Amino acid sequence: MSGRARLLTVVAAVLLVVGASTGYVWHVRGGTKADTGSGTVRLDARGRILFRDTAPGSGFGKVATVPLDRPGAARTVGGTRCDRVYAARGTGVCLQRTGPVPGTYVTVLDRELNRVRRVRTEGFPNRARVSGDGRMLSWTMFVRGDSYLRDDFSTRTGILDTRTGRLTGNIERIPLTLDGRPYEAADVNYWGVTFASDDNTFYATVRTAGRTYLVRGDYRAWTARTLRQNAECPSLSPDGTRLVFKKRVGAGGRPWRLYSLDLATMRETPLAEARSVDDQAAWLDGHTVMYGLPRHGGGWDVWSVPADGSGAPRLLIRDASSPAVLPR
């Protein structure tokens, strides 16, 4: 290892230790513009799909929108750059990498993309969610490793209540009931939070002892319990009755398949998308989900597929990732 490489390694280690000992840096920047751009992207716009623009050029990495009923139409590109983005009811969360040492800003955006608050945390951006009314925010970072396929990966997932200001920078200490019994372990990792309409119930993935579980959490009681094994990155339907998740079905480069889960019966249904999807799907409407897929030869696109196992996948938005619906 060269002297420069050793120095970067030491710096990274020191910053991680400092971050662990001092916690998260919380900034309040009311009314400060996060970025300026050529388009007008508003998070309170109705009937739009918000996404991260991945088309080559000056708009790469910026937030963008297209009409919900015409997703193939010309996109409106704003000025705010995000590595992961999500929004609902005029509130957005934008994950932005900070530099060569693993670190990310979690930026809370208002309807005009003004930066309202910002959290400095460790790791690389991975997942982001906002509850349907814009109150609850969550994010997941890779803090070690860079893929769910690696045995050494570790995550850090945070939750913010924008109404009360309550911030939980890492939810791994939430009391967990696993298979009906209280459970504690040093290797517990959470990721992929999705919120119910009551802003209290949430679902997420937990991994421990080499296994993944779907959990249901109670935010006010601050508890979580497992519901089943082998369910990752859940996404709750608009009516709160179903989850779409990715299930590990293989190995190598095609390990996951999208499934839907009826929460009343716990019956699962494989979706018609046969390709491996490493994403937290989002609901396009009450019957359809959308998700990002890497394109052969480079680039990303957003695809959609019916949530009941019927039909076939279709290309929704080319050169896009991290989609979210801004409903009518």
N, C-alpha and C positions, 0 to 999 in steps of 0.2 A: 504494500500500500504506500502511495506517495505521501510526502509531507502534507500537501494540500488536502488530500483525501482524509488523512488522519485528523487534520484540523477541523474539517467539516463534520467529521464523526463526533469529535469532542464537543463542538458547538451544539450539534443537534442533541446530544445527550444532556448537556447542561440546560438547554432550553426546555427539554422534556421534564427534567427534575424541577426546574423553576415553576413550570406550568402546574405540575402535580402538587407542589407545596403551596402555591399562592392561589390556585383555582383559576377561574375565568375572569377576564377583564370585561367589564360591562360599561358600554358607552351610551350616553343619551345624546343624540344629535338631532333634536327636533327641527324639522324644516330645512335640513341641509340636503342639497341635491346630490344623490349618489353618483350621477353621471349625466352627461348631456348627449343627445343623439339627434339623428335626422328624422326619426319617426315619432309619432305620438302614441305611446303604449300606456294605457291606463288599466289598473287592476280592478277598477269598478266598471269597466266596459261590460256590456251584456252580449251574450251570444258570440263569444270569441273562444278560441283555443290559444292558451299561452304556452310557449315552449322556448327552449334554448336553440338559437339559430346555429346550425353547424355547417352552413354553406361556406365554401372558401371565399375569402374576401374580407372587407372591412367590418362586416356584420358578424363575423365568426365569434361565437360565445356570448352574444348579446341576447337579451330577451326579445321576443317577437310574438306577434299574434296573427291569426288568420280567422276568417269568419267560420263559425261553428257549422253552418250549413253549406259552406263552400271551402273546405280545407285546402283545396288545390289552387285557390285564388292567390293573387299577389300578397305577400306578407308585409306587415308593418313591423319595422325593426326599430327598437328603442336604443338608448345609449348605455344601459346598465349591463355590465358583463357578469355572468354567473357560470359556475361550473355545475350547479344544480339549482333549479328554481321551482317554486310552487306557489299558488295563490288561491285565495277565496274571499269573496265579499270585500274587496278593496284592501286586503292585507296580504303581503307577500313575504316569503323567506327566500333569500338568495345566498348560496354558499359560494365563497370566493377564496381560492387558494392564495396564500400570502407570499410564497417564495420558495427557494430551494429547500429550506428546512421545513419539514412537514408541519403545516399549520393552515388554519382556515378562519376567515371571518364569517360568522353567521349574521347576516344583515337583515333586519326587519324593515320592510318597505311599506309606505303608505300607497294610496291609490294612484298618486302621481309619480311613483318611484322615488319619492323623497326618502332618504335614510332616516329612520326613526330611532332605531337602537342597533347596537352592534356588539357581538360577543366574539372574543378571540379564543379559539380552542385549538387543540392538537389534531393532527391527522389530515387525511385527504377526504374531500367531499364524496358522499356516497348516496344518502337518501335525504329527502325533505318532504314535509307534509304540513298542511294547514287545515284546521277543522272547517266544516262547512260554513260557519258563521264568521270565520276569520279570527276567532279568539285564541285558540290553542295552536302552538307551533311545535314542530319536532324536527330533529335532524340526526343523522348518523354519520360518523367519520370512521375511516380505517385508521387506526393508530399504530398498527403493526401488520405487515403484510399488505397486499393490495388486491386480494381476490378471495371470495368465499371458497375457492377450490384449494387454497393453501391451508395446511394444518396449523400454521403459526399466526394466522390472522387474529386480530383483536379489534374490537369496535368500541366506540364511545357514543352514546345516544343521549341527547338532551331534550328537555321539554320546557317550554315557556308559556305561561299564562299571561297574555298581553293585557288582560283586564286588571289583574292584581299585581302584575310585575313579578310573580313568583317564578324563579328560574331554578331548574334542577339540571346542572351541567352534565351529570352522569347518572342514569337511572339504575345502574347495576346493583345498588344497595336496597332497592325496593324489596320488602319481604315477599318471598316467593313460596308458593305451595306447588309442589311437583308431584303429580300422581297422588294427590290427596294428603301429602305430608309436607310439613315445613322443610325447606331445603336451603342450605347454604353451601357455597363452594367458591374457591378463589378464581375459577375459570369461567364464571358466569358472564356472558356477553349478550346484550340486547341490540336489536336493530329493526328498522322498518316499521315504525309506529303508524297507525291509522286511527282516527278519532271517530266516535259516535256523535250523533247530533246533540246529546246532552252535555257535551264538553266535559264529561267525567269518565265515561267508559272508553277504553282504548284497547286496541289489539296490537300485538307485536310478536317478533320472533325472539326466543331465547335459546342460546346454545350453551351446553355444559356436558362434560364427559363425552365429547364427540358426537352428541345428538342434538338435533334442533327440535323445538317445540313451538306451537302456537300458544300464546298466552292471552288471557283477558285481564286487563288492568282496571283498577278503580283509583282514579286520581285523587279524590278527596280522602278516601280511606288509606291511600298509599299502600296498596296490596296488589299482587298479581298471582294468577294461578294458571297452570297449564290446562289446555283443552285437548290436545292431540299432538302426536309426533309428526315430524317431516312436513312442516309447513313454514315457508319463509316469505318475508316481504308481503304481508297481507294488505289488502285494500278493501275497505268496507263499502258496500253498495249504497247508493243514495237513500234507499228505504231502510237500511240497517239490517236487512235479513240475510245477506250473503257476503261472503268474502271471496275474493280472487287472490290466489297466492301461487308461488312457484314451489314445485315439489321436486325433490331430487329423485330422478328415475334412472340415471345412468352415470357413467364416468367419462373421463377425458374431456373433450371439447363440447359435448352435448349432454350436460348432466341434468338440466331442469326442464320441466314442462309446466305450463299454466293450468291450474285447476280452479274450479269454483266450489265453494262449500256452503251448503244450506245450514245456517246456524241452528235452526229448529230441529232438524233431523240428523245433522252432522254427516249428511250424505255428500260425497264429493263427485265431481264430474270433470273429466279432462276436456279442455278446450280444443278447438280445431287447429290451433297453432302447434305444429309438430316441431318447429325449430326450438332450440334451447333459448329461453328468455331469462337473462340475468338483469331484471329490472323490477321495480315496484310498480305494477300496473296501476293505471288511473281509470276511473269510470268516465266514459264518454257520454253515456246516458244510462238509464236504468236497465238497459239490455246489452250494452256493449262496453268493452274495455279497450284501452290503448296503452302502448308500451313502446319503448325504444329498442331498436335492434341495430347492431353494427352491420354495415354493408360490406359484402365481399369486395376486397380491393381498397377499402377505406371509406370512412364516413359513417353517418348514422341516419336512420329514418324512423319515423313513428308509424306504427302499424296498428290496426284495430281488428277485433274478432268478437263474435257474439259470446256472451257470458254463459250461455246454456249448453255449449258443446256443439251447436249446430253451425252451419255455414262454413265459411273459409276466411282466412286472413286476407286483409286488403291494405294496400299502401294508403296511408292517410295523409302524411306530410313528409315530403322528401327533405333531406338535409335538416333534420330536427331531432331533438331528444328532450327528455324531462317535461312531458306535456301535462297540462292541467286545464280543465274546463272553467271558463268564466260564464256561468249559466245565464240564461235569459231572465 
